[in-house]
Amino acid sequence: MFLDRFRKPQPKRAILALYGDPDRLLSAAALAREHGFQGMDAFTPYPVHGLSEMLGVRKSWVPYVTLVMGLTGATLGLTFEIWTSAYDWPIIVGGKPFISLPAFIPVMFESGVLIGGTMTLAALLLACGLPNLGKPILDRDLTNDHFGLYVPETGPDWNEERIFSVLRKTGPIDIKVVRV
Amino acid sequence: MSEVAALVQTEAAAPLIDPRKSFADVNTDVSAPLERPPGALWKVFFGISASLFLLMVIVVGYQMKKGLGILGINHPVGWGVYITNFVFWIGIGHAGTLISAILHLFRQRWRTAINRSAEAMTIFAVMTAGLFPLIHLGRTWFAYWLIPYPNWRFLWVNFRSPLVWDVFAVSTYFTISLCFWYTGLIPDFASLRDRSAGWRRAIYGALSLGWRGSERHWQHYERAYMMLAGLATPLVLSVHSVVSFDFATAVLPGWHTTIFPPYFVAGAIFSGFAMVVTLLVILRKVFHMEEYITLQHLENMNKIILVTGMMVGYAYATEFFVALYSNNPYERFTFMNRATGPFFWAYWTMVTCNVVVPQVFWFKKLRRSLPVMFVVSILVNVGMWFERFTIIVTSLHRDFLPVNWSYYKPTIFDWSVTAGSFGFFFMWFLLFCRVFPAISMAEVKGVLWTAKKNAAAKGQPSGREPAHVS
């Protein structure tokens, strides 16, 4: 594809070390970080707290989407109510003004929640690159009871032996090279 | 830090799950019902539910042909059992959102074992509720007129009407509950994908969207889940408030009350929790999940039933007091008529079931007794159904002028559709139990790890050494 030449080169393989509990993974991640491994990730069955700091994962930007889209939805809802009730075809109902702000609050609120919520889910999928059904499953136990530390190939000077020797010291159940 | 310490302490006092379980046990136990053919009991229940739903379809079809005249509603009682059912089912849904969203925001970790099934209950209850306004319309085929869309009549809906607010509130509630539920299900679908083969793997794989549990993704996931919880919390409070506006904005004595929004929300949570208890008592027995949905979980829910039951009782008392104190003869009459008039039996069923019966939960022994809580939870829902019936029917049947007075009698068709709505709800719930994980595996693992650490710290068996598969 034309756009591919502008993308960063993606790693072709990586080392995956599997652990039996989250604490081992955390200490392994700390050690790996001390050794300056680049681009690390972890694969866990449930969110392990403290891991993102170890791996240098940045905070999620999803909440900003919720805020902006929630406000946008509420604004759109209110604008639509005012436009239909006061401009497109103004009809007096129950002697209320054309722009009956208090009566417009519920629909405004619901529109904000509707757009904010659906867009939060959309942002989550976008941020995680989902759906990505084509990507390989690294290990079937990663969604069960194994916790994996993932060190990707970073370039021609990637030293597989060195990473192996560091990670072996951290007590993994298994350690292997995976194709990604 | 003190917050965390307090949390750890409470969990140490009563572990939510046996710390000797391994992470793999969680997957195996929760997936077990999905991986074996349905038992005889399930088939019987499903058959009954589906038959009731079929009955509803037939009756509604007949109603489409003949018109609303086959029902009990007439002048002056124009809202009857259908609207009662609508409010009842919307209320049932509220506990699911309360458990999944509000308890999440308050960091109540006991929610992890029950939130999945409670959210499922919410979605099915809202689906059931949504049927009633549509069939109550009479000309159901014009239901799309409720939605503001550009049309050749150049008309828009009246945004000042609470009935239009309802359309927005209920549809938003359904959509957001579905988003929230699905977000929670993604990691569990991935777990199911990784333990199954063949077509099951293909289906769960597609549903999981290719989730792999990357830390970069968990980071987004947790924040998004928190945001959805934050949105769902005011949403759930708004939905039943809007439903109560259907009544509160009318001028009818008995309806025209400012207490309605909080009173309805408390009642909704009350009835919803009762329904969760009813369902979970059965679910944990049939699917052998006693180790995950423990007595501790059920007891916590019973405490909430007790609290919200008293809130509802307080609302009944306030309403009555204000009516008597108001010096307004119509208001006074409406309430005296509720308690002593032709529908006294509905009123006193409501008071007995909602205010008197939950008081048994003051006693720890009764709070932890399965038969007691099962009976109480059903009685609470009977009571809450009659609460809506009382509010709707007794206010309508005798208003300002005696010339407008009449009695309301639902017909066999009203009752068939009501029974059918229960069939519809249980049909979905039974299907859910067999194809989706009824307990959030990913979240339970987080709680399990805390339990293990606490047990290890106290020198108890914690099973910290995982079973090595490879």
HADDOCK unambig.tbl for C-alpha pairs under 7 A between the chains (distance, minus, plus):
assign (segid A and resid 20 and name CA) (segid B and resid 466 and name CA) 5.74 0.50 0.50
assign (segid A and resid 41 and name CA) (segid B and resid 214 and name CA) 6.65 0.50 0.50
assign (segid A and resid 41 and name CA) (segid B and resid 215 and name CA) 6.11 0.50 0.50
assign (segid A and resid 42 and name CA) (segid B and resid 214 and name CA) 5.58 0.50 0.50
assign (segid A and resid 42 and name CA) (segid B and resid 215 and name CA) 5.16 0.50 0.50
assign (segid A and resid 43 and name CA) (segid B and resid 212 and name CA) 6.86 0.50 0.50
assign (segid A and resid 43 and name CA) (segid B and resid 213 and name CA) 4.98 0.50 0.50
assign (segid A and resid 43 and name CA) (segid B and resid 214 and name CA) 4.40 0.50 0.50
assign (segid A and resid 43 and name CA) (segid B and resid 215 and name CA) 5.89 0.50 0.50
assign (segid A and resid 44 and name CA) (segid B and resid 213 and name CA) 5.32 0.50 0.50
assign (segid A and resid 44 and name CA) (segid B and resid 214 and name CA) 6.63 0.50 0.50
assign (segid A and resid 45 and name CA) (segid B and resid 213 and name CA) 6.14 0.50 0.50
assign (segid A and resid 45 and name CA) (segid B and resid 442 and name CA) 6.15 0.50 0.50
assign (segid A and resid 46 and name CA) (segid B and resid 442 and name CA) 4.91 0.50 0.50
assign (segid A and resid 46 and name CA) (segid B and resid 443 and name CA) 6.68 0.50 0.50
assign (segid A and resid 46 and name CA) (segid B and resid 445 and name CA) 6.75 0.50 0.50
assign (segid A and resid 46 and name CA) (segid B and resid 446 and name CA) 6.52 0.50 0.50
assign (segid A and resid 47 and name CA) (segid B and resid 218 and name CA) 5.81 0.50 0.50
assign (segid A and resid 52 and name CA) (segid B and resid 215 and name CA) 6.76 0.50 0.50
assign (segid A and resid 57 and name CA) (segid B and resid 216 and name CA) 6.28 0.50 0.50
assign (segid A and resid 59 and name CA) (segid B and resid 219 and name CA) 6.92 0.50 0.50
assign (segid A and resid 60 and name CA) (segid B and resid 219 and name CA) 6.14 0.50 0.50
assign (segid A and resid 60 and name CA) (segid B and resid 220 and name CA) 5.03 0.50 0.50
assign (segid A and resid 60 and name CA) (segid B and resid 223 and name CA) 6.71 0.50 0.50
assign (segid A and resid 62 and name CA) (segid B and resid 220 and name CA) 6.49 0.50 0.50
assign (segid A and resid 62 and name CA) (segid B and resid 223 and name CA) 6.78 0.50 0.50
assign (segid A and resid 62 and name CA) (segid B and resid 224 and name CA) 6.07 0.50 0.50
assign (segid A and resid 63 and name CA) (segid B and resid 223 and name CA) 6.70 0.50 0.50
assign (segid A and resid 63 and name CA) (segid B and resid 224 and name CA) 6.66 0.50 0.50
assign (segid A and resid 63 and name CA) (segid B and resid 227 and name CA) 6.39 0.50 0.50
assign (segid A and resid 66 and name CA) (segid B and resid 227 and name CA) 6.90 0.50 0.50
assign (segid A and resid 81 and name CA) (segid B and resid 159 and name CA) 6.60 0.50 0.50
assign (segid A and resid 84 and name CA) (segid B and resid 156 and name CA) 6.35 0.50 0.50
assign (segid A and resid 103 and name CA) (segid B and resid 160 and name CA) 5.13 0.50 0.50
assign (segid A and resid 104 and name CA) (segid B and resid 159 and name CA) 6.49 0.50 0.50
assign (segid A and resid 104 and name CA) (segid B and resid 160 and name CA) 6.55 0.50 0.50
assign (segid A and resid 106 and name CA) (segid B and resid 165 and name CA) 6.21 0.50 0.50
assign (segid A and resid 107 and name CA) (segid B and resid 165 and name CA) 5.81 0.50 0.50
assign (segid A and resid 107 and name CA) (segid B and resid 168 and name CA) 6.28 0.50 0.50
assign (segid A and resid 110 and name CA) (segid B and resid 168 and name CA) 6.37 0.50 0.50
assign (segid A and resid 110 and name CA) (segid B and resid 169 and name CA) 5.99 0.50 0.50
assign (segid A and resid 110 and name CA) (segid B and resid 172 and name CA) 6.37 0.50 0.50
assign (segid A and resid 113 and name CA) (segid B and resid 231 and name CA) 6.24 0.50 0.50
assign (segid A and resid 114 and name CA) (segid B and resid 172 and name CA) 5.48 0.50 0.50
assign (segid A and resid 114 and name CA) (segid B and resid 176 and name CA) 6.65 0.50 0.50
assign (segid A and resid 117 and name CA) (segid B and resid 176 and name CA) 6.11 0.50 0.50
assign (segid A and resid 117 and name CA) (segid B and resid 228 and name CA) 6.04 0.50 0.50
assign (segid A and resid 117 and name CA) (segid B and resid 231 and name CA) 6.84 0.50 0.50
assign (segid A and resid 118 and name CA) (segid B and resid 176 and name CA) 6.91 0.50 0.50
assign (segid A and resid 118 and name CA) (segid B and resid 179 and name CA) 6.83 0.50 0.50
assign (segid A and resid 120 and name CA) (segid B and resid 224 and name CA) 6.27 0.50 0.50
assign (segid A and resid 121 and name CA) (segid B and resid 179 and name CA) 6.74 0.50 0.50
assign (segid A and resid 124 and name CA) (segid B and resid 220 and name CA) 6.28 0.50 0.50
assign (segid A and resid 124 and name CA) (segid B and resid 221 and name CA) 6.47 0.50 0.50
assign (segid A and resid 124 and name CA) (segid B and resid 224 and name CA) 6.36 0.50 0.50
assign (segid A and resid 127 and name CA) (segid B and resid 220 and name CA) 6.98 0.50 0.50
assign (segid A and resid 128 and name CA) (segid B and resid 217 and name CA) 5.32 0.50 0.50
assign (segid A and resid 130 and name CA) (segid B and resid 209 and name CA) 5.92 0.50 0.50
assign (segid A and resid 130 and name CA) (segid B and resid 210 and name CA) 6.74 0.50 0.50
assign (segid A and resid 131 and name CA) (segid B and resid 209 and name CA) 4.38 0.50 0.50
assign (segid A and resid 131 and name CA) (segid B and resid 210 and name CA) 5.75 0.50 0.50
assign (segid A and resid 132 and name CA) (segid B and resid 209 and name CA) 6.27 0.50 0.50
assign (segid A and resid 132 and name CA) (segid B and resid 210 and name CA) 5.07 0.50 0.50
assign (segid A and resid 133 and name CA) (segid B and resid 209 and name CA) 6.14 0.50 0.50
assign (segid A and resid 133 and name CA) (segid B and resid 210 and name CA) 4.59 0.50 0.50
assign (segid A and resid 140 and name CA) (segid B and resid 194 and name CA) 5.12 0.50 0.50
assign (segid A and resid 143 and name CA) (segid B and resid 190 and name CA) 6.59 0.50 0.50
assign (segid A and resid 143 and name CA) (segid B and resid 191 and name CA) 4.86 0.50 0.50
assign (segid A and resid 143 and name CA) (segid B and resid 213 and name CA) 6.92 0.50 0.50
assign (segid A and resid 144 and name CA) (segid B and resid 23 and name CA) 6.74 0.50 0.50
assign (segid A and resid 144 and name CA) (segid B and resid 24 and name CA) 5.79 0.50 0.50
assign (segid A and resid 144 and name CA) (segid B and resid 27 and name CA) 6.52 0.50 0.50
assign (segid A and resid 144 and name CA) (segid B and resid 191 and name CA) 6.18 0.50 0.50
assign (segid A and resid 145 and name CA) (segid B and resid 23 and name CA) 5.08 0.50 0.50
assign (segid A and resid 145 and name CA) (segid B and resid 24 and name CA) 5.31 0.50 0.50
